[in-house]
Amino acid sequence: MALPGDAVINTALIASPRGTFNLNTANFQGSRVYESIYDNNNLVEIDVFDTDDAIGNLIIQGDEFINLSFNAPGTPPLNYVCCLDKIQQISITGTQKGRYYTIFGVGQETFMSKFNYVQKSYNTDIASMVKDVHTNYLHSNKSLNSEQTEGQQQLVIPNLKPFDAIELMRTRAVSSTNPSSTFLYFENSAGMNFRTIEGMFKTPSVKTFYRSDTVASSVYNNSDYNNIISWDVPQYLTSTEKITLGGLKQRVATFDARTRQYSNNDVSPPYVIASQFFRNLYVGNFGMFNYIPIDTTKPPTYISQMTPYQLGFISELIQSYLNIKVNGDTTYKAGDVITLYIPQPVSITNLPVLDPIFSGQYVISRICRNIGKIQEQPRYIDNIECISISIV
């Protein structure tokens, strides 16, 4: 009978032109897969107990690929294929009878970005530029889930590595539908993404988790598969950053070098949650000054209009984040929306009320899929970092 936290290892192997090392049950000791909306590629770590010096006989040269596939019982398998980055020896057991290794893998795009350079002039929208670098300079065969960008921009990439070129493009991208334009280029289990965090928040929730109020009980008698094992809030509020990033008010100044025209505009971003008393105390002057050169003879880039909305959104986004530990599940990924139901911390015996601050919808910003040794229970645990713009 399958239990919450069980894991099914479908494939775990190292493949190279010189042969294949199949990490069977005796070799495979555990793994960790890291997905993050802040990182360009997924990271994979596999712990191996090698009793036959199979890794030594394979003659590791850096041209190997790692293939890892797993799932929780009843959920679809996740398949991670990456390049072998390095191997670190943990320890030698007994009298040289076996060795523990940790094998590290990264996406092939990371390798491609280390030696390719982008030297190109663009005159198109940013999403098309990112797609060009993704396809022709990173040579990625992974799908790219891209959000539409506004405006046509003339941009010269003067000899940058592909990830650096995308970073430059990302900072100039203006979303057609999400004014904050907080674009990120990242990988999750479904492929590569060029999306805004605001756009992620608008997608439907893929799963609901509940926090038990007592041992072996839940606020809604939920299945253990949906139970939050533990949770914590590393940061709850940072008012100074809200002010510094112009969450209350910021000034955007533009200067057209051709017409010699200078203008400025004070903006109060609409995303920021702040009481009127707080605003009255600290909104007397702008917290952020942005100077943006423009050229009215070229197609508009909309960067000056986007900037205050983006910084305001970020000032609210960094206020709080929440970590949860749950039984492993492969139905969600970095960038997905999940719902958390957490009871209020009050001493009552009847059905508790949900916490109005921490219950709600969140975007998964980071996830570590942790599979332990076969004797561990639960064996498969997901550690998830969640972000929200409405937590305070």
N, C-alpha and C positions, 0 to 999 in steps of 0.2 A: 504493500500500500504506500502510495506516494505521500510524503509529508511536506508541509511548508519548509522551504529552505533546501530541499533536495536538488541535486544537479545531475544533468545528463551530459556527459562529455562525448560528443559525436566524433570530433576530429581534433587531434593535437599532434602536429608533426612539423619537422624541419625538412624542407626540400631544397636540394642543390643540384647542380650539374653532375656531381659526383655520387649522388645517392640520396636516400631519404632516411631520416631518423624518426620512427614512429613512436611517439610517447604513449606507450600503452599504460594500463592501470598501474603497473609496477613502477614506471618511470615518472608519470605525472603526479606531482605532489600538490599542486595548487596553481592558481593564476589570478591575475588582476588586470582588468581592462579599464582604462580611463577615457571617458568622453567628456569634453568640455566645450562650451560655446566660445570660450576665450582662446582655444588652441587650434592650430591649423590641422592637426592630425590626431587620431586616436593613438594611445600608447598601450602596449601589451607587455605584461610580465608573466613568465611561466617558470615555476619552480620544478626542477627535475632531479630525480635521484638516479644517477647513472652507475650501474653495477658492471657494465661491460665495456666501458670506455667508448661508447658509441659516438659521442661527440668528438672525442679525439680521433677516432677512425674516419669520421666524416671529413676531417681536415677543414675546419671553418676558415673561410677566406673573405667573408663579407658579401658574397653573392647569393646567400641563402634567403629563402622565404619562410615565414611562419604562417601556418594555417591553423586557426583555432575556431572550433564550432561547438556551441553548447546551448542548453536551454533548461528551464525549469520544467518539470513534468506538466504536460498539457499546454505549454506555450510554444510559439514558433521558435526555431533555432536561430541564433545569431552567428554570422560567419565573419570572422576577422582575418584578412590576409594582409600581411605587412612584411617589410624587410627586416632581416635580423640586424640589429644595431650593435649589440655587444653581448658578451657573456661574462658574468661575474661568478667566481667560485665562492660558495658560502663556506663549505667545510669538507674535510675528508673524514670518512667514518672508519672506525676500527683500524685494522692494519691494511690500509689501502684497498679495502674491499668495495668501496663505493664512494661516489662524490656527489655532493649537492651543488647544483648550479641554479642561477637565475638567468633566464634568457630574456633579453629586452628587444622589443620590436616596435617599429614606427612605420607610418605610411610611406609609400614610395615617393609621394610628393615631397616629403622632407629631404630625401636624397636628391631628387631632381632640382630642388631649390638651392642646393649647396654649390652646384657648378654651372648652372645655366644663368644667363643674364638677359634682361629685357632691354633692348635698345630700339625704341619704336615711338613714332609720333601717332597719336590717336586724335580723331575728330568724330566722336560718337558719344553715346550715353555710357555711363560708368558700368552698368551691368554687362554691356557688350564687351567692354575692356577687360573686365574680370574674367568673363567666359573665354576670351582669347588667350589670356595668360594661363588660365586653368587647362586649356586644351593644348596649346601650342608650345608652352614653355615649361609647364609642370608635366605635360604629357600624361595627364591623368585619364584613366579609363573609367573613373567613377562618375556617376551622375551628379549634376550640379543643380541643386534646388535654389533658384535665384529669384529675388524680389525685383520688381521693375523699378528703374530709377528715372528721375525727371531730368530733362534738359540734355543738350548736346554740349560737350566740353572738348576743348582743344588741350590736350595734355601730352607732354613730351616726357618719356621715361628715359633718363640719361645714363643707363648702364646700371640697373638695379637687379638684384636677385629676385626671382619671381614672387616669393612671399613678401619682400620689401615693396615690390611694385604694387601688389594687391593692397598692402597696408596704406600706401599713398592714395590709391584709388578709393579705398574704403573711407578715408577721412574726408573725401570730397563728394561722396555719394549723397544724393538727395532722393528720398523715397517718393514715389508717386502717390502713395496712399497713407503713409505713416509719417506725420510731420517731424517726429523726433529724429528720424534718420540715423538711428544707432545701429549701423550695419556691422556685421561680423562675418568673417570667412572662417568656417570651421567644419570639422568632420564629426558625424555620429554614425551609428550602426547602419543607417540607411544610405549614407553617401556624403558628398560635400554640399555645403550650404553657403549662400550669400544672402543673409536675411537680417532684418531689423529685430531687435528685442521686442519692440512694440508690436510688430507683426506676429511674433510668436505668442504674445499674450492673447491675441485675437482668435487663436485656434481652439477647437473644442478640447475639453479635458479628456485625457485618455484613461485615467484611472483615479479612483478615490481611495485614500488611506484613512484609517481610523486609529485613534490612540485609545488603548484600553484604560479605563479608569481604575480597575482593580485587577488583581491577578486572575488570569484566565477568563476575563470578562471584558466586554467592550461596550462603549456607549450606545451602540446600535446592534449588539449581538452579531457582529460581523465575522466573516471567515478569517482564520489566522493568516491566510494569504494576503489579506489587505491590512493587517495590523501593523502599526508603527511600533517597533521594538523599543526604540529610544529616540529622543529628539533634544536639540538644544539650540539656543539662539546666541551665537557668538557676538553679534552686534545688534543693538536695538535702535539706536538713534545717534546721529552725528550732526548737530545743528550748525557747527562751525563750517562743515563742508557744504551744507545747504546754502549758507550765506556766501561762502567763498566762490562757489561755482555759479553764482548768479541765480539761485533758485527763486529768490524773491524779486530781484530786479537786475538787469544787466543792460549795458549800453553797447550797441553795435554801430561802429563808425565805418563808413565807406569812402574811398577816394578814387576818382576816375582820373588816371594820369593823362588821358588824352584831352578831356574837357576841363581838367583842373577843378572839378567840382568835389566838394567835401560835404558830407552830411552825416548826422548821427540820429539814432533812435533808441529810446529807452523802452525795454520790453519786460513785462512780467509774465514768465512762462506759465501756461495754464495747467501743467501737470502737478505742480508742487502743492502738497498738503501743508497748510500752516494756518494757525488761528489768526484772527484779525488783530488780536493783542500782540502777537509775535511780529506780524507785519508792521504794525505801527511803531514798534520799537526799533526795527532794524532795516526798514525799507527806505529810509531817508536818502540814501545814496546807492549807486549801483555796486554790486559785489564783484562783477566781472566786466572788464572792458575788452571788446573785440574789435580789432582794426583789420578790415578786409579790403584789399585793392580790387577794383573792378574795371572792366573794359566794356563800355556800352556799345562798341562797334562789333562785338562778338555776340553769339547767342548767349542768353542768360544762363548762368550756372545755378542760380537760386541758393548759393551757399550762404550769402548774407542773411537771407530770410530764414534759412534752416538753423543757423548756429544757435540763436537763443533758445529755440525749442529743444535742440539736442542737449545743450548743457543743462537746461532745466530738468529734462527727463533723467539725465544721469545723476543730478544732485538728489533726486528723489529715489532713484534706483539703489544708490549705495547706502541708503539709510539703514536698512536691515537685511539680514539674510538668515536662513534657517536650515539646519542640518537634520536629516532623519536617517535612521537605520531601519531597513525593512527586509523581509524575506525576498530572495532573488526572484526577478520576473523579467522576461524579455519583451514585454509588450510596450515598453516606453523607452525613450532615448533622450539624450541631451537636446534641449530645445523644445521638448514637449511640455504641455500643460498638464499638471496633476492637481487634484483637490485634496486638501487636508481637513479632516474633522478632528479637532482637539478640544477636549472638555475644559471648562474653567477649573482652576485649582482651588476648589472650595470643599469644605467638609460637609457633604450631604450624603444621604443614603438613597435618595430617589434618583431618577434619570437626570444626569447633569446637563447643564446648559453649555452649548458650544462656546469656546473662547472667542469673543468678537474681534480680538486683535490678530490671533494667529491662525484661526480657521479661515479657509478660503482657497482661492486658486493661485498656483505658483507656476513659474517656469523652471524646469530643471536646468540649472546652469552648469553643474558638474555632477558626474556619477562615476563611482568606482564599483565595478562588478567584481566582487571578491569571492572566489571559489577556494575553499580550504581543502585539507586532506580528507580522504574518504570517510574516516572515522569521526570527523567533526559534525556536530549537530547544533544549529543548522549549518549545512555545508556552504550554501550559496547565499550570500548577503549582498545587498545593494546599499552603499552609502551615498546619499543624495544631498547635494546642496541646492536649495530652492531660493528663488528671488521673487520679489513682488514689488509693485509700485504703490500698493495701497495698504501696506501692513501697518503704517502709523498715520 
